[in-house]
Amino acid sequence: MVLSGIIILISLGLPFAMGFANQSAYNAHSETRAYAVADELESLILEMQGQISELQFNVQFLWAIVSDDQVDDEILRRQAAQDAVTERLMLQIEYYNVTALLSNSELLERKIILAERYLEVEEVSLSLGETTQLSVDLVYSELNALNRQNEINGEAFRARRQWVDQSRGLPGYEFIRDYTVPVPSSLQANSLSALKTGLVNNNLPLYTIDQQIVRESEFLAELVDMGVDAEIIETVQAEIKRLNAEREFLRNQLELIATNKWLSYHEAEVQYDLAVAMRPALTARLELISLMYDLGEISTVERLRLEVEAYEELHNINLVAISFAVVVAELDVMMQGVVA
């Protein structure tokens, strides 16, 4: 339509570009012809403007229909389900954080007992002239720092535990127990391929793009059947092409995320297996320390010091187990389409 309008404009302008043999005849009719051409030009411009406005309106109207149709009941249902999964995962991770705080609190209390014992020994040594006031002050400062750290840790533990316990007993929150170190459960995904499939097939953004592509394709077929202008068809085709590119990019990103998380899982599993293997040795070491103390081979301070070292290693093992449990939980929600 626009091209035909340009051709008409050129044809209307030809009389002004051509010479006329009879100059007087041209002069006689020039004013009348000018008015006629002006009227024709004005009518043509108005017609072309109307066509352009109609085209723009049609495109905007058609896109509005497509846009309004994107959020359907299925998308809303999936969104609500994935929101619930995400909320549950966040609380599960918080539960593990509280478990870690409890483990750290137990270790801090043992360190405080040791520091108090050291302070007693240093004060006796100071009275005997065997140490300096500076040594006593250093132990006292360390004890104060440990008490403050334990106080902060305890406040965080109580506040966060109270938040977690609000969901205790609710369906889906069976992981909330007694805050003991978790034993990781088996994965829902038995392979990397299964993890990729679960994440891709259940991912809401990818599903939404798929639905957009389906709607746009159906819409395009209807436009072709209606015989609408090529400009509109090309616009919809370009949108379908863009959506397919976006879908391919998102799918590749999801598969890359799944691969990285799968590798992280196996690294965490190795660390967890090593930590579990060390626990019996540490338990045996604590028994040996107690026996040595009972036999009088080590002092009270030495016993406390050796025990703190052993419990510090046990605390680190607890953290490894908690970290592994978090990775397992994240992989399980990825099977439901949620990127963790």
N, C-alpha and C positions, 0 to 999 in steps of 0.2 A: 504493500500500500504506500509506504513511504517513497519507494523508488518510482512508482507511477506518478506520484505527486510531483517529484523532481522533474520528470519528463514533461509533465504538463507545464510546469513553471518555465522550462526552457522553451517550449513551443510558444508560450504566450509572449515570451520576450523577443522572439525572432523578428517581429516587425520593427523593433527598435534597432536591430543590428543590420538590417538590409537597407540598401539604398532604393530610392524610388525615382523613377524617371520623371514622374510628374510632381515636382516639388510643390506646386500650388495646390494640387489635389490633396496632397498629404497635409498641408497646412490647414486646409479647409476642414478636414475630418480629424485632425490630431486631438483636439480638445475632447470631442465626443468619444474617440477611441480610448483616450487616456482614462476617462471616467469609467468606461466599460471594462478596461483591463484592471483598473484598480478594484472595481467591484468583484471581478472574477478572482483576482489574487486574494482579496480579503476573505471571500467565501472559501477558497481552497485552503488558506492558512487555518481558518476556523475549523474546517473539516479535518485537516491533519492534526491539529491540536486535540480535537475531540477523539480522534483515533488513538493518539498517544495516551491521552488520559484514560481512555477505556482500557487500553492494554495494561497500563500501570495498575488500574483498579482491579482488573481481572486477576493479575498476578498476586496482588496483595490479598484479594479476597480468597483466592484458592489456597494461598499459604496459610491464611488465618484458619481455614477449615482444617487443613492438615495439622496445624499446630494445636488447635483445640482438641483434636482427636487423639493426641499422643498419650495423655494421661488417662488410661482406662482402668477398669476395676482390677485387672490382673496385675498391672504395674503397681497399683496402690497396695494390693495384697502382698506382692513380693517385697515392696519397700517396707511395709510393716513387719514382715517376717525377718528381714535382714536387720532392721533396727533392733528387734528383740535379740537376735543373735549377737550383734555388736555390743549391746548393753550387757548381756550375760557374760561375754568374754571379758569386758572391762572389769566387771565385778569379780570374775574368777581370778584375773591377774592381781586385783587388789587383795583378794583373799590370800594369794601366795605372798604378796608383799607383807601382809600382816604376819604371816607365818615366819618370814625372814626376820621381821622385827622382834618377834618372840625369841627366836634363836639367838639373835644378837643381844637381847636383853639378858638372857641366861649367861652368855659369855661375859658381858659387862659386870654382872654381879660377882662372878668369880674373880675378875680382874680387880674389882674393888676390895674384895676380901684379901687378896694377895697384897694390894697396895697398903691396906690398913695394917697388915702384919709387918710389912717392910717398915712402915712408919714407926711401929712399936719398937722394932729392932734398932732402927736408927736413933730413936730417942734414948734408948738404953745405952747405945754406943756413945752418944753425945755426953751423957752423964758420966760415962767412964773415961771420957777424953779420947775415945778411939775414932771419932769422926768429927765433922764440922757442922756448924749450923746451916751452912749452905747445902750440904747433903740432905739434912732434914727438911729444909725448905723445898728442895726439889721434889722429894717424895710427897710432901704435903700438897704441892701444886699439882702433881700428877693425880693424886687422890681426888682433889677438887675437880679437876678436868673430867675424870672418869664419872664422878657423881653427877656432874652437870650433863654429860653425854647420856648417862643412863636416864636422867630425868626427862630429857628431850625425847629420847627413844621411847620411854614409857608413855609420854603424852601422845606421841604419834600413834603408838600401838592402841591405846584406849580409844582415841577418836576414830581411827580407821576401822577398828574392830566393831565399834558401835554402828558405823555405816554399813559394813558388810552384814552384820547380824540382822539387819532389818529385813533381809531377803531370806533368812534362814527358814527352811521348811516349805518354801514356795516351789512349785513345779519347775524343773529345769535348773534348780540351784542346789542340787544334792551334793555338790562338791564342798559346800560349807559344812565343815565338821569341827574337829577340836583343835585345829591349827597345828597339828603335828606335821612333820615333814612328809610331803606327798610321795606316794609311789606312782610314777607315771603309768597311765593306762595305755593300752595298745592303740595304734593309730586306726582311724577309719579308712585311710588310704593305704593300700598295700604296695603301691609303687608310685614312681614319679608320674607315669602316664595316667594313673587313676587320679592323682592329685590335680594334674592339668585339666583333665576332663571334668572333674567336679567343679573346679573354679570357673572354667570357661562356660560350662553349660548352665550354671546357676548364678552367674554374675549379672546383677541387675542393669548396670550401664550397658553391657554388651547386649542383653536382651532388649533393652529399649531401642538401641540402634537397629537391631534386627527387625523390630516391629516397625520402625520408621521406614526401613528399606522396603518391607512388604507393602506398607500403605502407599509409599511413593510409587512403587512399581504398579500397583493396582490403579492408582490415580493416573499414571501415565497412560496405561492401556485405555482408560476411559476417555482421556483427552484425545488420543489418536482416533478412537471410534467417533468422537464428536467432531473431528476435523477442525480443531482449533488452530489458531495461528502458530506458525513454526517457532516464533519467539518464546511462547509459553512452553511448548514441548521441550525446546532446548534448555530452558531454565530448569525444568523438572529433571531432565536427564543429567544436567550438571550437578544438581543436588544429590541424585542417586549415586553418581560417581564419587562425590565428596563423602557421602555416608559410607560407601564401601571402603574407601581409603581409611576413614576414621575407624571403621570396624576392624580392619586388618591390623592397624597400628595398635589398637587396644588389645586385641587377641594376642599379639606378639608380646606386649607388655605383661599381660597376665601370665603367659607361659614362662616368661623370664622370671617373674616374681615367684611363681611356683617352683621353678628350678632352684633359685637361690635359697628359698625357704627349705626345700628338701635337703640341700647340702648342709644348711645350718642345723637341720634336725640330726643328720648323721654325725656332725661334729659334736653336737651336744650329747648325743648317745654315747660316743666314745668317752667323753669326759665323765659322763654319768657312770658308765661301767667301771672306769678306773677308780672313781670315788667310792663306789659300792665295794670294790675289792679292797680298798684301804680301811674301811670301817672296822672289820674284825681285828685288824692289826692294832688299831688305836684302842679298841676295847681291851685287848690283851695288855697294851702298854699301861693303861690306867690300873688294871689289876696288879701289874708288876710294881707300879709306883706305890700303891696301897700296901703291898706286901713288904717292900723295902722300908716303908715308914714304920710298919708294925714291928719289923725286926730291928729298928733303931739305926738303920744304915743311912737315913737321910733325915734332915731336920723338918720342922713344920713348914718353914718358909720354902725350903727346897721342894717339899712335896707339893705345896700350892703352886709354885712356879712351874713344875713339870706338868701338873694337871692342867694349868691354864694353857700351856703350849699344846697339849693333846686336845683340849676342848676347842681351841682356836682352829685346829685342823678339822675337827668334827663340824664346827660351824661352817667352814669353807665347803665341806662335803654337803652339808645341808643346802647351801646356796646353789651348788651345782645341781642337786636334785630338784630344787625349786625352779631353776632356770630351764631344766629339761622339761618339767611339767608344763611350763609356760609355752614352750615351743610346740609341744604336743597339742595343747589347747588351741594354739593359733592355726596349726595344720588342720585340725578338725573343723574349725569354722570356715577355712578356705574351701573345704569340700562342699560347703553350703553357699559358696559364691562370694564370701566376704573376704576382702583383702586385709590381712592382718599384718 
